[in-house]
């Protein structure tokens, strides 16, 4: 049976935490199948909060290390969805 995990990462202050978050994602690049990041933007300003969605490869033994490292970054929240097929 295969598994796919999707992580949602809310970054409260992406200007402050983007560098450290990127370092963690780069270290775990082999787990990431797809990545989508976005934040609100208008003519006058750019939101400090951002969201990243990650689709992870079927490597459940390695998922925990990524999640634990992300959770050490202040100001972010990690949520997950898990699919079995």
Contact map, one row per residue, 1 for C-alpha under 8 A:
1110000000000000000000000000000000000000000000000000000000000000000000000000000000011
1111000000000000000000000000000000000000000000000000000001000000000000000000000000011
1111100000000000000000000000000000000000000000000000000011010000000000000000000001111
0111110000000000000000000000000000000000000000000000001111000000000000000000000001110
0011111000000000000000000000000000000000000000000000001111000000000000000000000111100
0001111100000000000000000000000000000000000000000000111100000000000000000000000111000
0000111110000000000000000000000000000000000000000000111100000000000000000000011110000
0000011111000000000000000000000000000000000000000011110000000000000000000000011100000
0000001111100000000000000000000000000000000000000011100000000000000000000001111000000
0000000111110000000000000000000000000000000000001111000000000000000000000001110000000
0000000011111100110000000000000000000000000000001111000000000000000000000011100000000
0000000001111100000000000000000000000000000000011100000000000000000000000011000000000
0000000000111111110000000000000000000000000000011100000000000000000000000010000000000
0000000000111111110000000000000000000000000000011100000000000000000000000000000000000
0000000000001111110000000000000000000000000000010000000000000000000000000000000000000
0000000000001111111000000000000000000000000000000000000000000000000000000000000000000
0000000000101111111110000000000000000000000000000000000000000000000000001110000000000
0000000000101111111111000000000000000000000000000000000000000000000000000000000000000
0000000000000001111111100000000000000000000000000000000000000000000000000000000000000
0000000000000000111111110000000000000000000000000000000000000000000000001000000000000
0000000000000000111111111000000000000000000000000000000000000000000001001000000000000
0000000000000000011111111100000000000000000000000000000000000000000000000000000000000
0000000000000000001111111110000000000000000000000000000000000000000000000000000000000
0000000000000000000111111111000000000000000000000000000000000000010011000000000000000
0000000000000000000011111111100000000000000000000000000000000000010000000000000000000
0000000000000000000001111111100000000000000000000000000000000000000000000000000000000
0000000000000000000000111111100000000000000000000000000000000000000000000000000000000
0000000000000000000000011111111100000000000000000000000000000000010000000000000000000
0000000000000000000000001111111100000000000000000000000000000000000000000000000000000
0000000000000000000000000001111110000000000000000000000000000000000000000000000000000
0000000000000000000000000001111110000000000000000000000110100110000000000000000000000
0000000000000000000000000001111111100000000000000000011110000000000000000000000000000
0000000000000000000000000000011111100000000000000000011110000000000000000000000000000
0000000000000000000000000000000111110000000000000000011100000000000000000000000000000
0000000000000000000000000000000111111000000000000001111000000000000000000000000000000
0000000000000000000000000000000001111100000000000001110000000000000000000000000000000
0000000000000000000000000000000000111110000000000111100000000000000000000000000000000
0000000000000000000000000000000000011111000000000111000000000000000000000000000000000
0000000000000000000000000000000000001111100001111110000000000000000000000000000000000
0000000000000000000000000000000000000111110001101100000000000000000000000000000000000
0000000000000000000000000000000000000011111011100000000000000000000000000000000000000
0000000000000000000000000000000000000001111111000000000000000000000000000000000000000
0000000000000000000000000000000000000000111110000000000000000000000000000000000000000
0000000000000000000000000000000000000000011111000000000000000000000000000000000000000
0000000000000000000000000000000000000000111111100000000000000000000000000000000000000
0000000000000000000000000000000000000011110111110000000000000000000000000000000000000
0000000000000000000000000000000000000011100011111100000000000000000000000000000000000
0000000000011110000000000000000000000010000001111100000000000000000000000000000000000
0000000001111100000000000000000000000011000000111110000000000000000000000000000000000
0000000001111100000000000000000000001111000000111111000000000000000000000000000000000
0000000111100000000000000000000000001110000000001111100000000000000000000000000000000
0000000111100000000000000000000000111100000000000111110000000000000000000000000000000
0000011110000000000000000000000000111000000000000011111000000000000000000000000000000
0000011100000000000000000000000111110000000000000001111100000000000000000000000000000
0001111000000000000000000000000111100000000000000000111110000000000000000000000000000
0001111000000000000000000000001111000000000000000000011111100010000000000000000000000
0011100000000000000000000000001110000000000000000000001111100000000000000000000000000
0111100000000000000000000000000000000000000000000000000111110000000000000000000000000
0000000000000000000000000000001000000000000000000000000111111110000000000000000000000
0010000000000000000000000000000000000000000000000000000001111111000000000000000000000
0000000000000000000000000000000000000000000000000000000000111111000000000000000000000
0000000000000000000000000000001000000000000000000000000000111111110000000000000000000
0000000000000000000000000000001000000000000000000000000100111111111000000000000000000
0000000000000000000000000000000000000000000000000000000000011111111100000000000000000
0000000000000000000000000000000000000000000000000000000000000111111110000000000000000
0000000000000000000000011001000000000000000000000000000000000111111111000000000000000
0000000000000000000000000000000000000000000000000000000000000011111111100000010000000
0000000000000000000000000000000000000000000000000000000000000001111111110000000000000
0000000000000000000000010000000000000000000000000000000000000000111111111000000000000
0000000000000000000010010000000000000000000000000000000000000000011111111001010000000
0000000000000000000000000000000000000000000000000000000000000000001111111101110000000
0000000000000000000000000000000000000000000000000000000000000000000111111100000000000
0000000000000000100110000000000000000000000000000000000000000000000011111111000000000
0000000000000000100000000000000000000000000000000000000000000000000000111111000000000
0000000000111000100000000000000000000000000000000000000000000000000000001111100000000
0000000011110000000000000000000000000000000000000000000000000000000001101111110000000
0000000011100000000000000000000000000000000000000000000000000000000000100011111000000
0000001111000000000000000000000000000000000000000000000000000000001001100001111100000
0000001110000000000000000000000000000000000000000000000000000000000000000000111110000
0000111100000000000000000000000000000000000000000000000000000000000000000000011111000
0000111000000000000000000000000000000000000000000000000000000000000000000000001111100
0011110000000000000000000000000000000000000000000000000000000000000000000000000111110
0011100000000000000000000000000000000000000000000000000000000000000000000000000011111
1111000000000000000000000000000000000000000000000000000000000000000000000000000001111
1110000000000000000000000000000000000000000000000000000000000000000000000000000000111
